[in-house]
């Protein structure tokens, strides 16, 4: 049975979060935790917290062993954009879009023989 965790409305653009998410996709949770600890991108810290939350869910709710868990699916979807304006010359205003992300993480136990 898979263990899930989600992080909605993360105030980092999805394109930037996907760069870090691609590093840990399909890895074991121990490997993924090490990768995130040493990644210098801003999105690494929220992803590490999300991974730790999913591990805690698996341990407490499903009584699974941390050493056997691996990341089956990690999704980074686009959230709502906060619209702001930037003053420009001659009284104009240009729009600035502050992008947000929705993250979903699924952990499962590694099957023997696969």
N, C-alpha and C positions, 0 to 999 in steps of 0.2 A: 504494500500500500504506500503510495507516494506521500511525502510531506511537502507542504507548500508554505510559502511566505510571500507577502507582497508589500511593495512600497509605492504608494501613489503620490503624485504631485511633487516629485523630486525636482528642485529648481536648477537642473542642469539639462542642457539640450540632449535629446535622444541620440543624436549622431555622435556626441562625445562619450556618452555612457556605453554605447554599443562597442566602441573601441576596447574598453576594459572588459565588457561582458564576453567578447569573443576570446579573450585570453583564458577564461576559466570554463568555457562551455565544454561539457563532456568529461571534465576532470574529477578526480576524487576530492572530497571536501578538505582533506588535509593538504593536498597539493594546491587547491584553489585558495585556501587560507594563506599559504606561504606566498603565492603569487601576488595576492592582493596586499599583503603586508609590505612588499617591496616595490609596488607599482607607485609611481609618482604622480599619476593623474588624479585630479580632484574627485572623480567618480569612484575611485577605489575605496575610499572610506565608507560611503553609504552602502556600496555593494558588500563590503566586509560585514557591516552590521546586519544587512539582510541575510547573508549566508549564516551568520551566527544565530540569527533568529530562527531560520529554517532548521538548523541543527538542533536547537533547543526544542522546537516543536516535535521533531522526530524522536528525540530522546524521551521527552515527557509524555507525549500523547500516544506514540506508537511503540515505545520501548525498543527502539532500534539502536544498534551499535554504531558509533560515529565512524569507526575505521572501515565499515563496509558501505558507507553512503557515498554516492557520487551524484553529480549534477546531471539530471536527465534533460531539463529544459530551462532555459533562461530567456525571458522575453523582455524587450525594451520597447514599449509603445509610446506614442506621442500623446502628451496630455494637453490641457488647454493652454493657450498662449495668453500671457498678460500683455495688453496693448498699452504702450506708452508713446509719448511724442517728444521729439527733439526739436528745439527751436532752430530755424535756419534763417538765411538772409531774406530780406524784404517781407518779413512777417509770415513766412511760410513755416510749416511744421511737418517734419518727416516722421513716419511711424517707426517705432522700435518694437519688435516682438521678443518678449522674454519667454523663452520656451521652457516647458516642463515635460517630465517623463513619468510614465507608469512602469514599474518593474514587477515582474512575476518570476519566482524561482521555485523549481520543483526538484526535490531530492528523492532518490529511490535507492534500494539495495542492489548492489552488483550481483547479477545472477552468475552462478558457477557454470563454466563451460561457454560463456559468451564473452 
